[in-house]
Amino acid sequence: MRSENESNDPVMASTSHPLVSIVKPQRRNVAIIAHVDHGKTTLVDALLHQSGVFRANQQVAVRALDNIDLERERGITIMAKNTAVRYGDVTINIVDTPGHADFGGEVERTLTMVDGVLLLVDASEGPLPQTRFVLRKSLERKLAPIVVVNKIDRHDARPAEVLNEIYDLFIDLEADDEQIDFPVLYTNSKAGTATADIRKPGQTLRPLFDAVIDHVPAPTGDPHAPLQLLVANLDASDYLGRIAIGRIFNGSVKVGDQVVVAKLDGEVQRTRVTKLYAFDGLRRAEIEQAVAGDIVCLAGISDITIGETITDCDVQTPIPPIHIDEPTVSMIFGVNTSPMSGRDGQHVTSRNLRDRLDRELVGNVSIRVEDTDSAEQSVVIGRGELQLSILIEMMRREGYELQVSRPEVVTRTFNGQLVEPVEELVVDVAEEFHGVVIAQLGRRRATMTKMVDHGSGRVRLEFRVPTRGLIGFRSQFLTDTRGTGIMNHLFAAWEPWRGPISARPTGVLVADRVGKATAHAMYNLQERGELFIQPGTDVYEGMIIGENSRPADLDVNVTKEKKLTNMRKSTSEEAIRLVSPRRLNLEQAIEFINEGELVEITPGSIRLRKRYLSANERRIRGGQRDKQKDTR
């Protein structure tokens, strides 16, 4: 490892230093970026272990940085995480970023804190849509890249071809000569090994540590300039309140300092720093002072938010706020108005709902919340269905009850022309299924741009498809590919409206009264379609209890009981065999519903329902819509 000298005084003694200088030669700030499931968090685990963060006999959970229950359950990173390790006499600040496109806002804001990136790419799958997105963002910020080809132990690994695809991606993104001259390492993050030569197996991650030291520049800044700290993340503590996380670009700060928060609306707020922390492994270490180049946590600032600048009281020099790509998918969040509302939720009012959404805005820069004509409803706009469903699931686990509408895309008018968001879609399927996938996407206004057969029995297809064409597609895709297909997508551009896309071709079975579902009634309804409930389930009028095999909706009595006589006792009733119901999780329920239908979410249940519960009201409303169409 290259040796470097470090000053004893963290704040340089000479005030005649140039405006930009290396202030922390023994520090590196680096982010790990990749497509979802390419091994970022697993690699961070290995880095933590080999840097000595954990004792040899210490029991540590797998995916140590994923501290949210949903992250562990789903195996994905939702929120960006900070950690720090020591390698020799160098401190390396590491940011683990989400890999799913819906959480791109997390990636964009964390890139403001670092000087280099580790671009992780699966040795079999190669670059995928999110790989392009995160690399483009890092190249725009002129961050030094280190390419890491991961999972070289896979039986279908093709590292040489993947490396060529990465070079093609850099060229396609118009990387300059310095950016394209990146070091390459081959890793097995599970085993904790890295090598610069694919022909020589690695033993440890030392080559990766050395590459970070040698190729990621030390942070720069002027420690004597006015303070500039850009808030890129937030945390909270029961004892300290809101905690601002960010990088100091210029100046210095210490505990007790009077500082100014430059708000996003142009206002300024004077406050005092009560606590100051630096990252040390998985914990925060309390410190007294920090200077330019440090990534720190500040406590004592009550209502600070992401994108604001903490600066000097006398010379206020705010940093331009973080630019985040516009969200493209909207849903209506409303108060639960079903007959079963309030049974198992703690937060059920419109005020509860709006307060929770306002709190989400503080730490989530990639969503927007807009008012509607009704005080009981709000429009929530995000990056995609997954991001919004994660928010709903978090609220559900926090004791909220709500109902949500079908996702809709956000459209714009450009030069008098209606435009819509279009996604770049990549699917990986077995050869036998590629025909049906192409046909399904053709119905959704998709255009195939590329088809690659790697000779392994699987085919990679690339499409450009309207965002609205992907709503409800995932479930159909998994059914058509028997659960073996893989799909990934990323926002590509705003393009002219591609015309209508047919909605769900089938109708639904709707309960016509209140009661409990009976086995007898369900047995007679099985031939009508596929049921979503089981015997004994509480139902209400307007609740969707199954999918009709025909296009029209059908009101049914699912509470009907078998009439008994003296000649036929209940003990002599023949056995009824019911087909297992189709259980819809939250995302599947959101994808399934059509216009005029809602998903009711409570801590204990997920139900589908009609917007208007009464069959008579639905007929009246339907007639009014038809008249409006005729007049148009």
N, C-alpha and C positions, 0 to 999 in steps of 0.2 A: 504493500500500500504506500502511496506517495505521502511523505511527511510534509507538514506545513507548520509554520510558526504562528503562534497565537499571542496576542497582546495580553498582558496581565490585567489591564484596565479595559472593561468592556466598552466604555465610552472613551474614544480616542482623545488623548490629551491635547493635541494641537487643534486649534480652531481654524487653522488655515487649510484644512483638508479640502480637496475638490468636492464639488456638489455630489458627484457620484463616485463612490469608492467601495472596495470590498471591506465591509465592516465586521463580518463574521467568517473569517477564513476557515474556521473549524466547524462550520455548519452547512448542511445541505437541506433544501426544502424540495420535496419531490412528491408527485401524485402518481398513483397507479390507476391507469385508465384502460378500459377494455370493453368488449361486448359482454352481454350478460352470460354468466356461467363459463367464462374462460379462465377462472381460477384466481381472481384478484385477492379475495379475502383469505383463501387457502395459502397463497404466497405470503401475505402479511403475517399469518400465523407462523409460518416457517421462519420469517425474518425475526419475529419477536423471540422465538425459541433460540435461534442460533446467535442472537446478540446478547443473550444472557439476561433477558428481562425476567424470565421465570427460573425458579430453582429447579435443579435436576429432578427432584422428587415431587414437584408441585403438580397438582391435578388442575388442568386447564381445559375449559370447554372448547370443543372444536368451533371454528369461526368465532374467535374470542372477541372481535370487534363488533359482531352483530349482536347488539344488546336489546333489540326490540323483538318481542315474541313473534310477530309476523315475519321478521327476517329469518328467524330460525326455522319457522314452520314452512316457509316457502323456499328457503334456500337462496334468497336473493338479498342484495344490499339495497335498502330503501333510502337511508340517510347517510350522507358522507361522514366519515369518522377520522379523527386525528389521533396520531400516536407518535412516539419518538423513540428511537433506539440509539445506542452508542456503538460505534465500530472503531476500535482503537481510541484515539482522542478526538474523534469527530462525532458530533451529534447529527443524526439524520431525522428530520421531521417528515413523516409519511402520512399522506392523506389517501384513504381508501374510498373510492367513489362508486356510486351505483353504476350497474352495467345496462340497465333497461332504459330504453329511449324515453319512457314516460317520466323518468326522474332526471332528465337532462339539465334541469335547473340546478340540481345539486352539483352536477359536474361543472357547469359554467361558473358558479360562484367560487368553488374550491380552487379552480385554476388560477384565481387571482392571488393565491397565497404562495405559489411555488415557482421555482426557477427551471424545473425540468420534469419530465414525465417518463414513466415506464409504460410503454405501450405493449400490453399483453395480448397475444394472439394464439388461439388454439391451433396446435400443430396439424389437426385434421380439418377443422372447419374453415380455417383461414379468416381473412377480414370479412366482417359482416356489417350490416347497416350502422350499428352503433359505433363500430370501429371507425368508420368514416367520420361520423359526427364528432366524436371526442378528439380524433386526430386533427380534424379541421380547426376545432376550437383551440387546440394547443399550438398549432402552427401559426394561427392568427396572432397569438400572444407571444410568438417567438420563443417558446419554451424548448429547451434542449431535449430531444427524444432519445431514448434507449429502447430498442426493440427487443422484446422477450418472447420467443416462440415457446409456448408452454405446452404441457401434456405430451411431451415427446415419447412417453411410454405407451401411448395408445397404439393398439394393433393396426389402426388405419392412419397412423401419423404419416405426413408427407411434408417434412420440414423444408426441403429444397423448393418445392412448388409454392408453399405458403410464403416463403421469403420473397420469391419473385412476385407474388401477388401483392405483398406489402410494398415493394419497390414501385409497382404499377400504381398503387394507391397514392403514394407520396407524389409521384409524377402527376397523377390526375388532379391532386389537390394543389398543384403548382408550388411545391416545396422548393426553397432555394438550395443552392449547392451545399451550403453549410448544414442545413437541416437534413438533406438526403444522405449525408455522410455520417450515418448513425452507427453506433456499435450494435452488434447482434449477440444475444445470449440464448442458449437453449436450456430450458428448465423442466424439472419435474417437481412442481410445487408440493405435491403430497409427500414425496420422499425428501424434499428439501435439498435438491441438488441443482447446480448450474454449471454450464461449460460454454466456452467460447468456440469450441471445436466439436461439432456434432459427432465426429469419429472417436472422440475421447470422452468417456462417461465422466460426469461430474461427481464429486464426493460431498461437497458442501455448497452453500450459497456465497462463499467468499468471492468468486468471480463477479457476482452481481453487486455485492457491496463495493468492490474495487471499481467497477464501472460507474457506479453512482458518484464516488469520490472523484474519479478522474474526468468524467464527462458532464456532470451537472455543475454549473458554475455556483460559486459561493454567493450568498445574497449581497446585494449592493444597496447603497443609500448613504445619506449624510446624517450622522448622528447628532450634528449640531444645528441642523435646520429645524424649523417649526415641526411639531409633531403631526404625522399623518398616519393614521391607522384605519384601514378599511375593514369594516365588519363584514365577514363572509359567512358566518354561521352563528347560531344561538343555542344556548343550553339554559337550563334552569335548575335551581337548587332550593330546597325547602328553607335553607338557612340564609342563602345569599341572594335569592331572587334570580332575576334574569342575568345571564352571563354572556358577554359578547366575546366571540372568537374571531380573531383576524390577524393580519400581518402588519407589522410596523414598516412602512416604506421609508420614512424619514423621521429624524428626531429620536427622542427617548421618553420614557414614562416611568414613574415610580409610584409606590403606594403613597397616598395622601395628596397627589398632584391635583390641582384644579384644571379641568379640561373643558372643552366645548364639543358638543355633539352637533355636527352639521346635518340637519334633518333633510329628508328627501324633498320636502316642500319648500326648502329655502330658509326655514326658521333655524335658530340656534338655541341650544339648551346648555346652560352651565351646570356642571356636576363635579363630583370628586371621585377619584379612584380609591375604593376601600380595600380591595384585594386584587392581587396580581398572581397569575399562575402560568407555568410553562408545562408542556407535556413531557412526561417521563414514563415510557411504556404505556400501560393502560391506566395510569393514574395521572393526576395533576399535582405538580410540586409547587408549593407556594414560594414566590420569589419577591424581592424588594424592588428590582429595577429591570427594565428591558430596553433594548435599543433597536435601531433599524436592522431589518433582516430577521428578527425574532417573530415566531408565531406564538401568540399569547392569549390568555383568557382574562378578561377584566370584569370584576363585580362592582356593584354599586350604582349602575346606570339603569334606572327603572324601566323606561319605555323605549329603549333603543331597538332598532330593527335592522335587518340585513340591507346592505348597500349604503348605509350612513357612514360618515367619517368622524372619527374622534381626532380632534386637532387641538392646536395651541390656543390658549385664551386670548393672547395678544395678537398673534398673526394667524388668522384663520384661513387655511388653505385646503378646502375639501377636495377629495378625489372624485372624478366623475363616477356616478353610480354604475353598478354592474348591469350590462345589457343582457337581457334574457329574451330568447325567441318567444314569439307570441304563442299562447295556447290555441288549440284548434278544435277541441271537443267540449261541448257544454251539456250539463244536466240540470234539471230543476230539483232542488232539495226543498221538501216541504214538511210541515207538521203532519204526524201520523193521524189521519182522520177516520180510520177504520173502526168498526164496532169493538174491536179488541184492543184499541189503544189504551195505554196506561197500565196494562196488566203486569209487565215485567220490566219496564224502563223507569229510570230515575229522572231523566231530563226529557220532558215531553212538550214543553211550550215553545212558541215561536221565539221568545227571548232567549231561551236556552240554546236553541239551534243557531241563531244569529251570533250570539256571543262565542260559541264554539268555532264557527266559521271565521269570525274576526280574529280569534287567537291563531287559527291556522295560517292566516295571511302574514302574521308576524314572522314566522319561520319558514314559510314556503313561498319563495319568490316566483314560482312558475304557475301559480293559479290566480284567478281573479274571482271576485264575488260581486254580482250586480243585483240590484233590487228589481222586483216585479210589481205588477199592479196590486198584488196581494201581499199583505204584511206577513202572511204565514208561509211564503215561498221566497226562495232566492235562487238565482241562476249562478251555478258554479262552473267555471271554465278552466280546463286543465289541458295537459299534454296528450292525454289518451284515456281509454277506459280503465286501464290498470291503475293509473295514478288516482283516478277518482274512486275506484272500488277499494283501494287501500285506505283512502281517507274515510270512506263509509264504514269499512270494517273496524278501523280505529275508533270511530265514534260509537259504533255498536258496542264494542268492548268496554267503552267508558260509561255505558248505561244510557245512551241516547236512543230515542225512538224517532224514526223519520220515514218518509216515503220519497222515492226518487222516480224520475221519468226515464224514458228511453234516451240514450245519448244522441245528440244532434251535432252536426259539424257547424263550425263558425264560417260564414261566407263573407265575401267582400265584393265591392263594386269598384273596378279599376277601368278608367277611361270609358265608363258607360257599359262595361261588360261584367257580368257576374262571374266571379272566380271562386274556386274552392280549394282546400288543402289536398294535396296529392302525396301519397306515401311511396317510398321505395320499399318493396316487399321482396324478401328472399325466403324461399321455401326449400327444404331438403326432404325428399320423399323417396320411397322405394320405386323402382322403375314401373312396377305394375300399377301404381296409383297416379302417375304423373298426368295421365289423360283426363281423369275425372277432376283433378285439381285445376287444370287448365280450363276445363269446361265451366266449373263453378266460378272461377275468377272472371271468365269472359262474360258471364251474366251480371257481374258486378262492375262492369266497365273497366276492367283491367287490361293493360297492354303488356305482353311479354317482351322483355328487352334482351334476355340472355338465357341460354340453356347450356349447362355443362354436365357432362357425364364423366365422372372420375374413374369409371370402370370397376367400382366396388359394389355394384347392384343398386346404387342410389343416384339420384339425379338432383342437381341444384337448378332451380328455376328462379329467375328474377323478373319482377313486374313493376310497373308504375300503375297504381290503383288509387282511386279517390278514397279519402279517409272514411267517408260514409259507407263505402263498399266493404270495409273491413268490420263494420259493426255487425256483430252476430256471426262473423265468419269463422272464428276460432273453433267453436263447438262443431260446426259443420265439417271443418277441415279435419279435426281429430276423428270424427266419425268416418269420413271418407277414407282416411289413411289408417284406420283401425288403431289409432293411438300412437302410431310410429312416426308421424310427420313432425317436422320442426319448422316453425315459421318465425320470422323476425321482420320488423318493419320500422321505418324511420321517416319523419317528415322530410319531403324533398323540395316542394315548391308550391306556389299558388298558380293554378292553371284554370283555363276556362271550364265552366260547368259542363260535365260530360253527359248530362241527360238523366232521366229517371232511372232508379234502380228498384226493382221489385222487392217488396217487403216479404216477411214470412208467408209462405204459400198456404199455410194451414190456419184454421181457426182454433178456438179454445173451448174447453168445457167449463162452464160457469155455474157455480152453486146458485140455486134460486131461493134458498131459505136458510135460516139459522138452525144449527143443530150439530150433531156428531155424525161423522161419516160412518156408514155401516158396511159390513162385508157383503151383505145381500145386495145393496144398491150398487156397490162398486163392481161386484161380479157381473151384473147386468150392463154396466157401462164399459167394461173392458173392450167390447167389440167396437165401441165408438171411437176409441183412440187410446192414448197413453196417459195414465194417471200419475199425478205428482204427490199424492197423499196416501196414507194408510188408514185402515179402519180405526175409529176412535178419535180421529183428528177433528178438532173444533172448526167449523166452517161458518161463514156468514154469506148473506146475499151479495153477489157481485164478486166473490172470491174465485179466482181461477184455480181449478183443481186438476186440470189435465189439458192435453193437447188433442184437439179434434182431428180425425183423419181426413176431414173434408175442409174446404176453404172457409165455410161459415162458422160463426160462433154458435154454441148450443147451450141453452140454459137447461140444467138437469137437477133432479132431486137426488142428492147423494146421501140423504139422511133416511131414505125409505127403509122401513123394517119389514121383515117377512111376517105375514099374518099367520097366527097359530090357531089351531082348533083342538077339540078334544081328541080327534083322531090322530093329530100330528103334534106331538110334544116337541119342545125345543131339544130334548135329549136325543130324539130320534132324527133330527134334521141331518140331511146328508152333508158331507164335508164339502166346503167351498174352497176351491183352489184359485188363489189370486196371483196374478203376475206381479212381481216385485215392482214397486213404484219407481219412477225416475226421480232421483234426488237431485235438485238443482242447487249448486252453491251460489254464492253471491254474484260472481262474475257471469255464470251461466244464466242466472235469472235476469240480470241486466241485459244480456245479449238477446234473450228470448222475447222480451216484451215488444209489442208494437205500439204505434200511436194510440192513445186512449187507454193505455194500460200502465200500471205502476208496480213497483216493487216496494212492499212494506217490510221495513227492517226494524227489528227489536233485538235486545240482548239475547233473547231465547229463540227467536224464530225469523225465518225469511218466507214471506208469503207473496203471491202474485194476486193482483186484484184489478178490476176495472176502475177507471177514473170515476165513473158514475156507477154507483152500486145498483141502483134500481134498473130493472130491465126496461120499464116504461120510459124512464128518463134517457136511457141509452138510445132507444128507438127515436125519441123526439129529437135528441141532439144529432143523431145520424141523419134524420130527415132534413134538419137545418143545414148541415154541411153539404148535403146533396144539392139543395136549392142554391147555396152559395156558389157551388161549382157550375151549376147550370147558368147562373147569371154572368159568370166570368166567361 
